[in-house]
Amino acid sequence: MEQIAFYIKRISISAIPILLAIILHEIAHGWIAYKLGDPTAKFSNRLTLNPLPHIDLFGTILLPMILLITKAGILFGWAKPVPVNPYNLKNPKKDMIWVAAAGPSTNFLLAFFSAILLKILTMIDPRLFSLSTSLSGKFSLGGSILQPIALMCVVSIQINVILGLFNLIPIPPADGGRIMIGILPTKQANAYSKIESFGMVLLLFIIIMESRAGILSRMFSYLTHLLIWI
């Protein structure tokens, strides 16, 4: 029973930060595309904060839960990709760089604002949070009403840094791959875009290997500590 209660608590604390990180990531893609001339996401009702149109059963719910329960060392997920028609953009090749970069940029901003909120909470109650254990979830004041909010801030920092960095991996369909396609000359970009047909398999392989080795997790942990310090 204690183990079940632990998982329920862990999932309840993580659910809101994960949903916000994943959904706002996708909304950012669609919003920038809309501003650059492509209304596809808007007409598809994907510029909404309602989570239902964005939820992908595996990427948004099952995968994060599996990673949480198995204590894989990395927290990851995705929503349904926002539809973007590059041919509606004013300058498709260049504008797709900005559309792709919008997702990771949003995650980094969410991590930054979560860190600011966490700092405000610690100023309200200095006993609430020990910087030395900031990313381990070991809080010094178990009964504080602010503790769940502080824990959500910690999860938000973690998931947003991971999502932001992971999506910058230069393998399409990750955002980093699309940015790379936009930067490369047309001939090389066309050749590079062919990776996308098996790119998702490569990304899933990276996630599986990471859950075993934990190399990226340690790097992300250092970066999140750095963000909180800043």
ABEGO torsion letter per residue (X at the ends): XAAAAAAAAAAAAAAAAAAAAAAAAAAAAAAAAAAAGBAAAAAAGAABABAAAABBAAAAAAAAAAAAAAGAGBBBBBBBBBBBBAAABABAAAAAAAAAAAAAAAAAAAAAAAAAAAAAAAAABAAABBAAAAAAGBBABAABAAAAAAAAAAAAAAAAAAAAAAAABBBOABAAAAAAAAABBAAAAAAAAAAAAAAAAAAAAAAAAAAAAGAAAAAAAAAAAAAAAX
